[in-house]
Amino acid sequence: MCALTMSYRRKLAISAADQSGPTLLDIGGEWRAQIFQSWDLPATIRAEWEQAAQAYGDRGIFLSPGWLQTWWDVFGKTGHLFIAVLHCGERLKGIFPCWVRNDGVLCGLANEVYFDFLLDDLDRETTVDRFMELLRQTGLAKAHLPSLSRLYGNGATLLKSLRNTHFPFWTWAFSFGAIVDVSCSTWDEVESSFQSKLRNNLKKGRRKAEKEGQLTFEEVRDRATVETMLDELFAVEGSGWKAKEGTAISQSDEKLEWYRRISLWAAEQGSLRIYLLRLNGQLIAFDLALESGSTIFALKTGYDENIATRFSAGNLMRNEVLKALWARPDIAHYDFLGETYPWKLEWTQVTGESIDIFVYPKNVRGWTGYILNYGWKHPVKKARRLLLSE
């Protein structure tokens, strides 16, 4: 083990043998930080992490070590892992899953889903303050923390800490995670959340589809079936415009690896759900989804574009998914994940808000970088408030 210096780059330059364990750092009082640069975590830390993710709620699946490690194994080729585990005395106070880009910017481990820190219910604000002190000591105060919710979790706590400690920071807010409530007592109540135009299109689409043959809907969740089915899903997903624009899963080795590995991981956890709509036995649309608590999260949707020109296979599939979920008393919500695009609002008006936070060092260079990117008006207003408060 070794202690972090003020220069994180110097820390990265030490021999691989010296990085066999976590880096320890005193961050004031009884507080200490363990910095892990690999997934070789002690069993006790991993167990506490799993418990904290479960206690977070349905969205905790995206904060679990298994989810984040799978993401890192696929996409973490351009940086260095930085998992900060904070203790006060013997009590675990927070887990901050991050990584450091090669340009020295600290980032949250997030893959366009929900991201957050895992904090003890006690001393949330103090724990976040200590984390910011850790970043200051390690020279990693320039940070990008994405997809933090403004409505739940610890995003608001981080913003309060940044304001109180006078760090220069910028936020970008966006609508995220449109949610359909399927806990209604009748299906008509669920349908009432759909736009009237969508309801009409669903009726017309089903009539057109049934003229061509038999529609069948099914759910798949066991690992053995999943492994053989993924190629069929990827072929359907890349059947149209995505292939032409080069954005299909099958055209990216990283995307292929990610969806395959995360699907198998979720199947092993018992949380994978694949919903299929077939016409005369041919797959025409699917939802690759995760079940966590009382929520189904739509991880990836795909449909046959040739079929979609005749009737909306994707919409018909999703309607069947929501019907199946409404029939389950243990499921309350269907979460679209991702940014809230207009087509998602055809199904619901309920959506959350997430923020990306960009933090700069609390020094001349940090404020200079902030001003160059975001202008000088906010720093001037902030300085004026500080002078008036003295």
C-alpha positions as CSV (number, residue, x, y, z in Angstrom):
1,M,0.0,0.0,0.0
2,C,1.0,3.6,-0.5
3,A,-0.2,7.1,0.1
4,L,-1.6,9.3,-2.7
5,T,0.4,12.4,-3.4
6,M,-0.9,15.7,-4.6
7,S,-0.2,14.5,-8.2
8,Y,-2.4,11.6,-9.2
9,R,-0.3,11.1,-12.4
10,R,2.8,10.4,-10.2
11,K,0.7,7.9,-8.3
12,L,-0.1,6.1,-11.5
13,A,3.5,6.0,-12.4
14,I,4.5,3.7,-9.5
15,S,5.3,0.1,-10.2
16,A,2.4,-2.4,-10.7
17,A,3.7,-4.4,-7.7
18,D,3.0,-1.4,-5.4
19,Q,-0.6,-1.3,-6.6
20,S,-1.5,-4.8,-5.5
21,G,-3.7,-3.4,-2.7
22,P,-5.8,-0.3,-2.1
23,T,-4.3,3.1,-1.5
24,L,-5.0,4.5,1.9
25,L,-5.4,8.2,2.6
26,D,-6.2,10.1,5.8
27,I,-8.9,12.7,5.0
28,G,-9.2,14.3,8.4
29,G,-10.3,13.3,11.9
30,E,-11.4,9.7,12.0
31,W,-12.1,9.7,8.3
32,R,-10.0,7.6,5.9
33,A,-10.3,6.6,2.3
34,Q,-9.4,3.4,0.4
35,I,-8.8,3.9,-3.3
36,F,-9.2,0.8,-5.4
37,Q,-7.7,0.8,-8.9
38,S,-8.8,-2.8,-9.7
39,W,-11.9,-4.9,-9.1
40,D,-9.9,-7.1,-6.8
41,L,-12.0,-6.0,-3.9
42,P,-12.0,-7.6,-0.4
43,A,-15.0,-9.8,0.2
44,T,-16.2,-7.6,3.0
45,I,-16.2,-4.5,0.8
46,R,-18.0,-6.2,-2.0
47,A,-20.6,-7.6,0.4
48,E,-21.2,-4.1,1.9
49,W,-21.4,-2.7,-1.6
50,E,-24.0,-5.2,-2.7
51,Q,-26.1,-4.4,0.4
52,A,-25.8,-0.7,-0.2
53,A,-27.0,-1.1,-3.8
54,Q,-30.0,-3.2,-2.7
55,A,-30.9,-0.6,0.0
56,Y,-30.8,2.1,-2.7
57,G,-34.0,0.8,-4.2
58,D,-34.9,-0.5,-7.7
59,R,-32.3,1.7,-9.4
60,G,-29.6,0.2,-7.2
61,I,-29.1,-2.5,-9.8
62,F,-27.2,0.1,-11.9
63,L,-24.9,0.8,-8.9
64,S,-24.1,-2.8,-8.0
65,P,-20.5,-4.0,-8.4
66,G,-21.5,-6.6,-11.0
67,W,-23.2,-4.1,-13.3
68,L,-20.3,-1.5,-13.0
69,Q,-17.6,-4.1,-13.3
70,T,-19.1,-5.5,-16.5
71,W,-19.3,-1.9,-18.0
72,W,-15.7,-1.3,-17.0
73,D,-14.4,-4.5,-18.5
74,V,-15.9,-3.5,-21.9
75,F,-15.5,0.3,-22.0
76,G,-12.7,1.0,-19.4
77,K,-9.8,0.9,-21.8
78,T,-9.0,4.6,-21.9
79,G,-8.5,5.4,-18.2
80,H,-7.9,4.1,-14.7
81,L,-10.3,2.8,-12.1
82,F,-10.9,5.0,-9.0
83,I,-13.3,3.4,-6.5
84,A,-13.2,5.5,-3.3
85,V,-14.5,3.8,-0.2
86,L,-14.8,6.1,2.8
87,H,-14.9,5.1,6.5
88,C,-15.3,7.1,9.7
89,G,-13.8,5.0,12.4
90,E,-15.0,1.4,11.7
91,R,-18.2,2.5,9.9
92,L,-18.6,2.5,6.1
93,K,-19.8,5.9,5.1
94,G,-19.7,5.9,1.3
95,I,-18.8,4.2,-1.9
96,F,-17.9,6.4,-4.8
97,P,-17.5,4.4,-8.1
98,C,-15.4,6.5,-10.4
99,W,-12.7,6.3,-13.0
100,V,-10.0,8.7,-14.2
101,R,-9.6,9.6,-17.9
102,N,-6.2,9.7,-19.4
103,D,-6.4,13.5,-19.4
104,G,-6.8,13.5,-15.6
105,V,-10.6,14.2,-15.3
106,L,-12.5,12.1,-12.8
107,C,-15.7,10.6,-14.1
108,G,-18.6,8.7,-12.6
109,L,-18.9,5.0,-13.7
110,A,-22.1,5.4,-15.7
111,N,-23.4,4.0,-19.0
112,E,-26.2,6.3,-19.9
113,V,-28.4,5.0,-17.1
114,Y,-28.7,6.0,-13.4
115,F,-25.6,7.0,-11.5
116,D,-25.1,8.0,-7.9
117,F,-22.9,7.5,-4.9
118,L,-23.8,5.0,-2.2
119,L,-23.9,6.8,1.2
120,D,-24.8,5.8,4.7
121,D,-28.0,7.5,5.8
122,L,-26.2,9.2,8.6
123,D,-23.8,12.1,7.7
124,R,-24.6,12.2,4.0
125,E,-23.4,15.8,3.6
126,T,-20.3,15.3,5.6
127,T,-19.4,12.2,3.6
128,V,-19.8,14.1,0.3
129,D,-17.7,16.9,1.8
130,R,-14.9,14.4,2.7
131,F,-15.1,13.0,-0.8
132,M,-14.5,16.5,-2.3
133,E,-11.6,16.9,0.1
134,L,-10.2,13.6,-1.2
135,L,-10.4,14.9,-4.7
136,R,-8.6,18.1,-3.7
137,Q,-5.8,16.2,-2.0
138,T,-5.4,13.8,-5.0
139,G,-5.4,16.6,-7.6
140,L,-8.6,15.2,-9.2
141,A,-10.9,18.1,-8.4
142,K,-11.8,18.4,-12.1
143,A,-14.6,16.0,-12.5
144,H,-17.6,15.0,-14.7
145,L,-20.3,13.2,-12.7
146,P,-23.2,12.2,-15.1
147,S,-26.8,11.1,-14.8
148,L,-27.4,12.2,-11.1
149,S,-31.0,12.5,-10.3
150,R,-32.3,15.8,-9.0
151,L,-35.4,14.1,-7.5
152,Y,-33.9,11.3,-5.4
153,G,-30.6,9.9,-4.3
154,N,-27.5,12.1,-3.6
155,G,-27.4,14.6,-6.5
156,A,-28.9,17.3,-4.4
157,T,-26.4,16.6,-1.5
158,L,-23.5,16.9,-3.9
159,L,-24.8,20.3,-5.3
160,K,-25.2,21.6,-1.7
161,S,-21.6,20.5,-0.9
162,L,-20.2,22.2,-4.0
163,R,-22.0,25.4,-3.2
164,N,-21.0,25.4,0.5
165,T,-17.3,24.7,-0.3
166,H,-17.3,27.3,-3.2
167,F,-16.1,24.9,-6.0
168,P,-16.7,26.2,-9.5
169,F,-19.2,23.9,-11.1
170,W,-21.7,23.7,-13.9
171,T,-24.8,21.6,-14.3
172,W,-26.7,20.4,-17.4
173,A,-30.2,19.2,-16.7
174,F,-32.3,17.0,-18.9
175,S,-35.5,14.9,-18.7
176,F,-34.7,11.3,-18.0
177,G,-36.4,8.0,-17.3
178,A,-40.0,8.3,-18.5
179,I,-42.1,5.9,-16.4
180,V,-45.4,4.2,-17.0
181,D,-47.4,3.3,-13.9
182,V,-48.8,-0.2,-14.3
183,S,-50.0,-0.6,-10.7
184,C,-53.5,0.7,-11.7
185,S,-56.5,-1.4,-10.7
186,T,-57.7,-1.7,-14.3
187,W,-56.0,-1.9,-17.7
188,D,-58.2,1.0,-18.9
189,E,-56.5,3.2,-16.3
190,V,-53.1,2.3,-17.7
191,E,-54.2,3.0,-21.2
192,S,-55.5,6.4,-20.2
193,S,-51.9,7.5,-19.8
194,F,-51.3,6.9,-23.5
195,Q,-51.9,9.7,-26.0
196,S,-55.1,9.2,-27.9
197,K,-53.2,9.1,-31.2
198,L,-51.1,6.3,-29.9
199,R,-54.2,4.3,-28.7
200,N,-55.7,4.6,-32.2
201,N,-52.5,3.6,-33.9
202,L,-52.3,0.5,-31.7
203,K,-55.8,-0.6,-32.7
204,K,-55.1,0.0,-36.4
205,G,-51.7,-1.6,-36.2
206,R,-53.0,-4.8,-34.6
207,R,-55.8,-5.1,-37.2
208,K,-53.2,-4.8,-40.0
209,A,-50.9,-7.3,-38.3
210,E,-53.6,-9.9,-37.7
211,K,-54.6,-9.7,-41.4
212,E,-51.0,-10.9,-42.2
213,G,-51.0,-13.8,-39.7
214,Q,-50.8,-14.7,-36.0
215,L,-49.1,-12.5,-33.5
216,T,-47.6,-14.2,-30.5
217,F,-46.0,-12.6,-27.4
218,E,-43.6,-14.4,-25.0
219,E,-41.2,-13.7,-22.2
220,V,-37.7,-15.3,-21.9
221,R,-35.5,-15.2,-18.8
222,D,-33.4,-18.3,-18.4
223,R,-29.7,-18.2,-19.2
224,A,-29.5,-21.1,-21.5
225,T,-32.2,-19.7,-23.9
226,V,-30.8,-16.2,-23.6
227,E,-27.3,-17.1,-24.9
228,T,-28.7,-18.6,-28.1
229,M,-31.3,-15.9,-28.6
230,L,-29.1,-12.8,-28.5
231,D,-27.9,-13.2,-32.1
232,E,-31.5,-13.2,-33.3
233,L,-32.2,-10.0,-31.3
234,F,-29.1,-8.2,-32.7
235,A,-30.1,-9.1,-36.2
236,V,-33.5,-7.6,-35.8
237,E,-32.2,-4.5,-34.1
238,G,-29.8,-3.9,-37.1
239,S,-32.3,-4.6,-39.8
240,G,-33.0,-1.0,-41.0
241,W,-31.8,2.6,-40.7
242,K,-29.4,1.8,-37.8
243,A,-27.4,-0.4,-40.1
244,K,-27.3,2.3,-42.8
245,E,-26.1,4.9,-40.3
246,G,-23.6,2.5,-38.6
247,T,-25.3,2.6,-35.2
248,A,-26.6,-0.9,-35.0
249,I,-25.3,-3.1,-32.1
250,S,-24.0,-5.7,-34.6
251,Q,-21.7,-3.1,-36.2
252,S,-19.8,-2.3,-33.0
253,D,-17.6,-4.9,-31.3
254,E,-17.9,-3.0,-28.0
255,K,-21.7,-2.8,-28.2
256,L,-22.0,-6.5,-29.0
257,E,-19.7,-7.4,-26.1
258,W,-21.5,-5.1,-23.7
259,Y,-25.1,-6.3,-24.5
260,R,-24.0,-9.9,-24.5
261,R,-22.1,-9.7,-21.3
262,I,-24.6,-7.6,-19.4
263,S,-27.5,-9.9,-20.6
264,L,-25.7,-13.0,-19.3
265,W,-24.8,-11.3,-16.1
266,A,-28.4,-10.2,-15.5
267,A,-29.6,-13.7,-16.4
268,E,-27.4,-15.2,-13.7
269,Q,-28.7,-12.6,-11.2
270,G,-32.3,-13.6,-12.2
271,S,-33.1,-10.1,-13.3
272,L,-33.0,-10.4,-17.1
273,R,-36.3,-10.2,-19.0
274,I,-36.6,-10.5,-22.8
275,Y,-40.0,-9.7,-24.3
276,L,-40.7,-11.0,-27.8
277,L,-43.3,-10.3,-30.4
278,R,-43.5,-12.7,-33.4
279,L,-45.6,-12.7,-36.5
280,N,-46.1,-16.2,-37.9
281,G,-43.1,-17.3,-35.8
282,Q,-40.8,-14.5,-37.1
283,L,-39.4,-12.2,-34.5
284,I,-40.5,-8.6,-35.4
285,A,-39.9,-6.7,-32.1
286,F,-38.3,-7.2,-28.7
287,D,-37.5,-5.5,-25.4
288,L,-34.3,-6.4,-23.6
289,A,-35.1,-5.4,-20.0
290,L,-34.1,-5.7,-16.4
291,E,-36.3,-6.4,-13.4
292,S,-35.3,-4.8,-10.2
293,G,-37.7,-4.6,-7.2
294,S,-41.1,-3.5,-8.6
295,T,-39.7,-1.9,-11.8
296,I,-38.9,-3.2,-15.3
297,F,-36.2,-1.2,-16.9
298,A,-36.1,-1.1,-20.8
299,L,-32.4,-1.6,-21.6
300,K,-32.8,-2.0,-25.3
301,T,-35.6,-2.1,-27.8
302,G,-35.4,-3.4,-31.4
303,Y,-37.8,-4.0,-34.2
304,D,-37.9,-5.2,-37.8
305,E,-38.0,-2.0,-39.8
306,N,-39.5,-3.7,-42.9
307,I,-42.4,-4.7,-40.7
308,A,-42.6,-1.3,-39.1
309,T,-43.5,0.3,-42.5
310,R,-46.7,-1.7,-42.5
311,F,-47.6,-1.4,-38.8
312,S,-45.7,-0.3,-35.7
313,A,-44.3,-3.6,-34.5
314,G,-42.3,-1.8,-31.7
315,N,-45.5,-0.2,-30.3
316,L,-47.5,-3.4,-30.5
317,M,-44.7,-5.2,-28.6
318,R,-44.5,-2.6,-25.9
319,N,-48.3,-2.6,-25.5
320,E,-48.1,-6.3,-24.8
321,V,-45.3,-5.8,-22.4
322,L,-47.3,-3.3,-20.4
323,K,-50.4,-5.6,-20.4
324,A,-48.2,-8.4,-19.0
325,L,-46.7,-6.2,-16.3
326,W,-50.1,-4.8,-15.3
327,A,-51.2,-8.4,-14.7
328,R,-48.4,-8.8,-12.2
329,P,-49.2,-7.4,-8.7
330,D,-45.5,-7.3,-7.8
331,I,-44.6,-4.8,-10.7
332,A,-45.5,-1.2,-10.4
333,H,-43.5,0.7,-13.0
334,Y,-42.0,0.4,-16.5
335,D,-39.0,2.7,-16.9
336,F,-37.9,3.6,-20.4
337,L,-34.4,4.6,-19.2
338,G,-32.4,7.2,-21.1
339,E,-33.3,10.7,-22.1
340,T,-37.1,11.4,-22.5
341,Y,-37.7,11.8,-26.2
342,P,-41.1,12.8,-27.6
343,W,-42.0,9.3,-28.6
344,K,-41.7,8.1,-25.0
345,L,-44.2,10.8,-23.9
346,E,-46.8,9.2,-26.1
347,W,-46.9,6.5,-23.4
348,T,-46.7,8.6,-20.2
349,Q,-46.2,12.2,-18.9
350,V,-44.3,11.0,-15.9
351,T,-40.6,11.6,-16.2
352,G,-37.7,12.4,-14.0
353,E,-34.8,14.9,-14.3
354,S,-31.2,14.1,-14.2
355,I,-28.1,16.4,-14.2
356,D,-24.6,16.1,-15.4
357,I,-22.2,18.0,-13.0
358,F,-18.9,19.4,-14.2
359,V,-16.6,20.4,-11.4
360,Y,-13.4,22.5,-11.6
361,P,-10.6,22.8,-9.1
362,K,-11.0,25.5,-6.5
363,N,-7.9,27.5,-7.7
364,V,-7.0,30.1,-10.3
365,R,-6.5,27.5,-13.0
366,G,-9.9,25.9,-12.2
367,W,-11.8,29.2,-12.2
368,T,-10.0,30.1,-15.5
369,G,-11.1,26.9,-17.1
370,Y,-14.6,27.4,-15.8
371,I,-14.8,31.0,-17.2
372,L,-13.5,29.9,-20.6
373,N,-16.2,27.3,-20.9
374,Y,-19.2,28.9,-19.2
375,G,-18.5,32.7,-19.0
376,W,-17.7,35.1,-16.2
377,K,-21.2,36.2,-14.9
378,H,-21.7,33.4,-12.4
379,P,-18.2,33.8,-10.8
380,V,-18.8,37.6,-10.4
381,K,-22.2,37.0,-8.8
382,K,-20.7,34.4,-6.5
383,A,-17.8,36.7,-5.5
384,R,-20.2,39.5,-4.7
385,R,-22.3,37.2,-2.4
386,L,-19.2,36.1,-0.6
387,L,-18.1,39.7,0.0
388,L,-21.5,40.7,1.3
389,S,-21.6,37.8,3.7
390,E,-18.3,38.7,5.3
